[in-house]
Amino acid sequence: MKRAKAIVRDVEFSPEDASRTEPEFLARVVEAAIEAGATTINIPDTVGYAVPAEFGDLIRYLKSNVKRIDDAVISVHCHNDLGLAVANSIAAVQAGARQVEGTVNGIGERAGNAALEEIVMAIKTRSDYFKDFHTQVNTREIVKSSRLVSRMSSLVVARNKAIVGENAFAHGSGIHQDGILKHRETYEVMDPQEVGWGETELPLTKHSGRHAMAKRLQHLGYQLSDEELGQVFVRFKEIGDKKKFVYDDDLGALIDESIGVTQEAWQLDYISFTSGTTTIPTATVRLRKAKRLYRIRPLETEQSMR
């Protein structure tokens, strides 16, 4: 520790598995580290065992029982084995920690580490509660950073992941969608543009209302009368009962079908295919146009096994 301090200004000491260590012993170890020159004391919850109240109490204990503790910055490094990494990190900040170690998207060993984007936005969004705390993170770069890390690490971000998941600002309920369109703050605690998202996406489902459907059609460039909207909405609800999401292509097809803009020229009447480890893959397709049937002859291919 002393040798490191002679070379660099900031020396961090991190006692393994601190959250399960006897507080009295941990305090003596931390005190010795500071005496030897440590300027950052990192308290890790190495196996994700702690709970917020307990972890906060541990930080307070060190603040009260370690000599010269104010000569060092208290840091925390939490793992997410119990899904409490973010909550433990925030509890530690409230108890006196001033540095949080975490990762973009919460990636890390086993169940991961504290998700930095969640901690940053919790502090920023609830500034009324975290009055004395702030970060200097450019939050508008959060989504870009998340996408970059996901692409480079090949770890897909869950759709329901807070802040950066695709559904983080998506509203399927018709009442919620209508509320968002009228006044965003009704159902969103933060502006999605503050973290790098574009305008809030409103995925259409069977719960979506006519207002949300009309808004999406307008965005797609369709100008429909009230009567035409009513016709499309009837078919929209039928499709919504059959599939989880109604996509933009579905809306276009619904308009063509309900209003008669175009007619489908071809319809799939029949398809059959065979495949296997020792057979030649073949496929048979039959299409319908008006009242006539057209059969596409099987296309056979064979590749030599090398």
Secondary structure, 3 states (H helix, E strand, C coil): CHHHHHHCCCCEECCCCHHHCCHHHHHHHHHHHHHCCCCEEEEEECCCCCCHHHHHHHHHHHHHHCCCHHHCEEEEEEECCCCCHHHHHHHHHHHCCCEEECEHHHCCCCCCECEHHHHHHHHHHCCCCCCCCCCCCCHHHHHHHHHHHHHHHCCCCCCCCCCCCCCCCCCCCHHHHHHHHHCHHHCCCCCHHHHCCCCCCCCECCCCCHHHHHHHHHHCCCCCCHHHHHHHHHHHHHHHCCCCCECHHHHHHHHHHHHCCCCCCCEEEEEEEECCCCCCCEEEEEEEECCEEEEECCCCCCCCCC
